[in-house]
Amino acid sequence: MVRTTPPRPVDIGRHFPELAPLARTAVRLHPRAGRPTAAVSSVGGPLLWPADEPWPVCPDHAGPSHVGTTPENARRVRRLLSRRARSGEDVSALLRRIPHQEEISQDGPLPLLPVAQLYAADVPGLPCPDGADLLQVLWCSFTDHDEPWVPRTVLRWRTAAEVRDPLDDAPQPSVVSHRNYLPEPCVLHPEPVTEYPHVIGLPRELRQRIEAWEGRHGSSYHDHLSVAPGCKAGGHVRWSLTDAVPLACAECGSNLRPLLTIADWEWDDEDPSWRPVEESTTPLHDDISPAWATKLWINRGYSLQLYVCEASWDHPRVQRMQ
């Protein structure tokens, strides 16, 4: 089933022609809980991984034990919360029986969790190195790394046709820091949309004119006309945690290109304008709403944004929480 973003209430580029050259295409991924295989694009699904290639692990979490919860218990809690949201049943007694934080043994370094797999054929304009047609993203669910509150991520680009002997079962971590960093397996419904820069990234004079226009027309550039929420590839930066800052490669000074945004929501009750047309009548219980299908809650509701250098794939990629 496709997912279709409703048309924007106003063609903002017609009212402000100087925005037209700043327009970019983003691909909303529209993850929805399902049973993806390694042969398709997904969030939280299995990866097309060569059997002879070592699975990435986190060097900062090599055992012998960690405080957290098991993936099995994390998903048990989710099932109970969804049960409560659907039926109103009191599941508090069942929830109390599940350990939320305990000391869990870990034999060796902690395997990373699959977060996203994107085939270029599914995601128009997905930037890939020459010859590659598949992007894979993994992370460590613990956030006590060099960048506080940000998961350590690993990116792999590969050519899918070259994986002739794929891994059957990926290593699983015995512990995750919190269930909110354990993605739920989701199939994707990619959809290209047009974005304009976030309001705080605009020149002051233009921003002031847009604000005056909003007062007369009742549309919000920030909420309805600029940057799409949710998981997406490409597009513009959705600033929230910090003011807009220049995004330049530390190696060469070239521009950084937004690659992927991993988010924990796609719309909400207060602003449903980004809600897909096909789900316009779906009940919005937070825990079971398709807007929260990934079951992620990244650092108090922010998103993880990944960027790559426009000049060289060999230069370090950048990640930010916004």
C-alpha positions as CSV (number, residue, x, y, z in Angstrom):
1,M,0.0,0.0,0.0
2,V,1.3,3.4,-0.9
3,R,1.5,6.4,1.5
4,T,0.6,9.8,0.1
5,T,1.4,13.1,1.8
6,P,-1.5,15.5,1.4
7,P,-0.8,18.5,-0.9
8,R,0.6,21.4,1.0
9,P,-2.1,23.9,1.8
10,V,-0.1,26.7,0.0
11,D,2.5,26.7,-2.8
12,I,5.0,28.7,-0.8
13,G,7.4,28.9,-3.7
14,R,4.9,30.9,-5.7
15,H,4.5,33.5,-2.9
16,F,8.3,33.7,-2.3
17,P,10.1,33.0,-5.6
18,E,13.5,33.2,-3.8
19,L,12.7,29.9,-2.1
20,A,12.4,28.1,-5.4
21,P,16.1,27.5,-5.9
22,L,16.4,26.2,-2.3
23,A,13.8,23.5,-2.9
24,R,15.1,19.9,-2.4
25,T,13.5,16.5,-2.8
26,A,13.3,14.4,0.3
27,V,12.0,10.8,0.3
28,R,9.7,10.1,3.2
29,L,10.2,6.5,4.1
30,H,6.9,5.9,5.9
31,P,8.0,2.9,8.0
32,R,5.2,0.6,9.1
33,A,5.4,-2.4,11.3
34,G,5.8,-5.6,9.2
35,R,8.0,-8.6,8.3
36,P,10.6,-7.3,6.0
37,T,13.2,-9.6,4.5
38,A,16.9,-8.9,3.6
39,A,15.8,-8.5,0.0
40,V,13.8,-5.3,0.7
41,S,14.3,-1.9,2.2
42,S,13.4,-1.6,5.8
43,V,13.8,0.0,9.2
44,G,14.8,-2.5,11.9
45,G,14.7,-5.4,9.5
46,P,17.3,-8.0,8.5
47,L,20.3,-6.8,6.4
48,L,21.7,-8.3,3.2
49,W,25.0,-9.1,4.8
50,P,27.9,-11.3,3.4
51,A,28.3,-14.4,5.5
52,D,32.1,-13.9,5.4
53,E,32.1,-10.3,6.5
54,P,32.4,-9.6,10.3
55,W,29.3,-8.2,11.9
56,P,30.0,-4.7,13.4
57,V,30.3,-4.5,17.2
58,C,30.7,-1.6,19.7
59,P,34.2,-1.4,21.0
60,D,32.9,0.7,24.0
61,H,30.7,-2.1,25.2
62,A,32.7,-5.3,25.2
63,G,31.2,-6.9,28.4
64,P,31.3,-8.9,30.5
65,S,27.9,-7.4,31.5
66,H,25.8,-4.3,31.0
67,V,22.8,-2.7,32.7
68,G,19.8,-2.6,30.5
69,T,17.0,-4.8,29.3
70,T,16.9,-7.8,27.0
71,P,15.5,-7.4,23.5
72,E,12.9,-10.0,24.3
73,N,11.7,-8.1,27.4
74,A,11.7,-4.8,25.4
75,R,9.3,-6.3,22.9
76,R,7.2,-7.9,25.6
77,V,6.7,-4.5,27.1
78,R,5.7,-3.1,23.7
79,R,3.1,-5.8,23.2
80,L,1.5,-5.1,26.6
81,L,1.5,-1.3,26.0
82,S,-0.2,-1.9,22.6
83,R,-2.7,-4.2,24.2
84,R,-3.6,-1.5,26.7
85,A,-3.9,1.1,24.0
86,R,-6.2,-1.0,21.9
87,S,-8.5,-2.4,24.6
88,G,-8.0,-0.2,27.7
89,E,-7.0,-3.3,29.6
90,D,-5.1,-2.7,32.9
91,V,-1.7,-4.4,32.2
92,S,0.2,-2.8,35.1
93,A,0.6,-6.1,37.0
94,L,2.0,-7.8,33.9
95,L,4.4,-4.9,33.3
96,R,5.7,-5.0,36.8
97,R,6.8,-8.6,36.3
98,I,9.2,-7.6,33.5
99,P,12.6,-6.3,34.5
100,H,13.2,-2.9,32.9
101,Q,16.9,-2.4,34.1
102,E,19.1,-5.3,35.3
103,E,22.6,-6.5,35.0
104,I,22.8,-8.7,31.9
105,S,25.9,-10.7,30.9
106,Q,27.4,-10.1,27.5
107,D,29.8,-12.6,25.9
108,G,32.2,-10.4,24.0
109,P,31.7,-7.1,22.3
110,L,28.1,-5.9,21.8
111,P,26.7,-6.6,18.3
112,L,25.2,-3.5,16.7
113,L,21.5,-3.4,15.9
114,P,20.2,-3.1,12.3
115,V,18.5,0.3,12.0
116,A,17.9,0.8,8.3
117,Q,18.5,-0.8,4.9
118,L,17.8,1.3,1.8
119,Y,18.0,-0.1,-1.8
120,A,18.7,2.8,-4.3
121,A,15.9,1.3,-6.5
122,D,13.4,2.1,-3.8
123,V,14.7,5.5,-2.8
124,P,14.9,8.0,-5.7
125,G,18.1,10.0,-5.5
126,L,19.7,8.1,-2.7
127,P,23.3,9.1,-2.8
128,C,25.7,6.2,-3.1
129,P,29.3,5.7,-4.1
130,D,30.0,4.6,-7.6
131,G,28.8,1.1,-8.2
132,A,26.9,0.8,-4.9
133,D,23.1,0.5,-4.7
134,L,22.5,-0.4,-1.1
135,L,22.9,1.6,2.1
136,Q,22.9,-0.1,5.5
137,V,22.9,1.6,8.9
138,L,23.5,0.0,12.3
139,W,23.9,1.4,15.8
140,C,24.7,0.6,19.4
141,S,21.7,1.1,21.6
142,F,23.8,2.6,24.4
143,T,24.4,6.4,24.3
144,D,27.4,6.8,26.6
145,H,29.9,7.3,23.8
146,D,32.1,10.3,22.8
147,E,29.0,12.1,21.6
148,P,26.6,12.1,24.7
149,W,23.1,10.8,24.0
150,V,23.9,9.8,20.4
151,P,24.1,6.2,19.4
152,R,27.3,5.1,17.8
153,T,26.5,4.4,14.1
154,V,28.1,2.3,11.4
155,L,27.3,2.8,7.7
156,R,27.9,0.3,4.9
157,W,27.4,0.9,1.2
158,R,27.5,-2.2,-1.0
159,T,26.5,-3.6,-4.3
160,A,23.6,-6.0,-3.6
161,A,24.3,-8.3,-6.6
162,E,27.8,-9.0,-5.1
163,V,26.3,-10.6,-2.0
164,R,26.1,-14.2,-3.2
165,D,26.3,-16.0,0.2
166,P,24.2,-13.9,2.6
167,L,24.3,-14.3,6.3
168,D,21.3,-16.3,7.6
169,D,21.2,-15.1,11.2
170,A,22.8,-11.9,12.4
171,P,24.4,-11.8,15.9
172,Q,22.0,-10.3,18.5
173,P,23.0,-8.2,21.5
174,S,22.1,-9.8,24.8
175,V,21.1,-6.3,26.2
176,V,19.9,-2.9,24.9
177,S,20.1,0.2,26.9
178,H,16.4,1.0,26.6
179,R,13.6,-0.4,24.5
180,N,13.3,2.9,22.7
181,Y,16.6,2.3,20.9
182,L,15.4,-1.1,19.6
183,P,13.8,-0.5,16.2
184,E,10.7,-2.5,15.4
185,P,10.9,-4.4,12.0
186,C,9.2,-2.1,9.5
187,V,8.5,-2.2,5.8
188,L,8.9,1.0,3.9
189,H,6.7,3.0,1.6
190,P,9.0,5.6,0.1
191,E,7.5,8.8,-1.3
192,P,9.3,11.8,-2.8
193,V,8.2,15.2,-1.5
194,T,9.4,18.7,-2.0
195,E,11.0,20.5,1.0
196,Y,12.2,24.0,1.7
197,P,14.8,25.1,4.3
198,H,13.8,25.1,8.0
199,V,12.7,28.6,9.0
200,I,15.6,29.2,11.3
201,G,18.0,28.5,8.4
202,L,16.6,31.3,6.2
203,P,18.1,34.8,6.0
204,R,16.5,37.1,8.6
205,E,14.9,39.4,6.1
206,L,13.2,36.6,4.3
207,R,12.1,35.0,7.5
208,Q,10.5,38.2,8.7
209,R,8.6,38.6,5.4
210,I,7.4,35.0,5.7
211,E,6.3,35.6,9.3
212,A,4.3,38.6,8.2
213,W,2.7,36.6,5.4
214,E,1.8,33.8,7.9
215,G,-0.1,36.4,10.0
216,R,-2.3,37.3,7.0
217,H,-2.8,33.8,5.6
218,G,-3.0,31.5,8.6
219,S,-0.5,28.9,7.3
220,S,2.6,28.0,9.2
221,Y,5.8,27.8,7.1
222,H,7.5,25.9,9.9
223,D,4.8,23.4,10.6
224,H,3.2,22.8,7.1
225,L,5.3,24.1,4.3
226,S,9.0,23.5,4.8
227,V,10.6,20.3,6.2
228,A,8.7,17.0,6.4
229,P,8.8,15.2,9.8
230,G,9.6,11.5,10.2
231,C,12.2,9.1,8.7
232,K,13.4,10.3,5.4
233,A,16.4,10.3,3.0
234,G,17.8,13.5,1.7
235,G,16.0,16.8,2.0
236,H,16.6,19.6,4.4
237,V,17.8,19.7,8.0
238,R,15.0,19.9,10.6
239,W,16.6,22.1,13.2
240,S,15.2,21.8,16.7
241,L,17.8,21.2,19.4
242,T,20.2,23.9,18.2
243,D,20.1,27.0,16.0
244,A,21.1,26.5,12.4
245,V,24.9,26.1,12.0
246,P,27.0,25.8,8.9
247,L,27.4,22.1,7.8
248,A,30.8,21.7,6.4
249,C,33.2,18.8,6.1
250,A,36.0,19.0,8.7
251,E,38.4,17.3,6.3
252,C,38.0,19.6,3.2
253,G,35.4,22.3,4.1
254,S,32.9,21.1,1.4
255,N,29.2,21.1,2.1
256,L,27.7,18.2,4.0
257,R,24.8,16.5,2.3
258,P,21.9,15.2,4.5
259,L,21.8,11.5,3.9
260,L,19.3,10.0,6.3
261,T,17.0,11.0,9.2
262,I,15.9,8.4,11.8
263,A,12.9,9.8,13.7
264,D,10.4,8.5,16.1
265,W,7.2,10.1,14.8
266,E,5.7,11.1,11.5
267,W,2.8,13.3,12.6
268,D,0.8,14.0,15.8
269,D,-2.7,15.0,16.8
270,E,-1.8,18.7,17.1
271,D,-0.4,18.8,13.5
272,P,-1.8,16.1,11.3
273,S,-1.1,17.9,8.0
274,W,1.7,15.5,7.2
275,R,-0.5,12.4,7.9
276,P,-0.8,10.2,4.8
277,V,-4.1,10.3,3.0
278,E,-4.4,6.5,3.3
279,E,-4.3,6.7,7.1
280,S,-6.6,9.7,7.6
281,T,-9.1,7.7,9.6
282,T,-6.7,5.5,11.6
283,P,-7.2,5.9,15.4
284,L,-4.3,7.8,16.9
285,H,-3.5,5.9,20.1
286,D,0.1,6.9,20.6
287,D,1.5,3.4,21.2
288,I,-0.2,1.8,18.2
289,S,-0.5,4.7,15.8
290,P,1.3,4.1,12.5
291,A,3.0,7.4,13.1
292,W,5.1,5.6,15.8
293,A,5.6,2.3,14.0
294,T,9.4,2.3,14.6
295,K,8.8,2.3,18.4
296,L,11.8,4.6,18.7
297,W,12.0,7.5,21.1
298,I,15.4,9.0,20.4
299,N,16.7,11.2,23.1
300,R,13.5,12.8,24.3
301,G,11.9,12.9,20.9
302,Y,14.6,14.3,18.7
303,S,15.8,12.7,15.5
304,L,19.2,11.3,14.5
305,Q,20.5,12.9,11.3
306,L,23.4,11.6,9.2
307,Y,25.4,13.6,6.7
308,V,28.1,12.8,4.2
309,C,30.6,15.1,2.4
310,E,29.6,16.1,-1.1
311,A,33.2,16.0,-2.3
312,S,34.4,12.6,-1.1
313,W,32.9,9.4,0.3
314,D,36.2,8.8,2.1
315,H,35.8,11.8,4.4
316,P,34.2,11.2,7.8
317,R,30.4,11.3,7.9
318,V,28.7,13.5,10.5
319,Q,25.9,12.7,12.8
320,R,23.8,15.1,14.9
321,M,20.8,14.9,17.2
322,Q,18.1,17.4,16.2
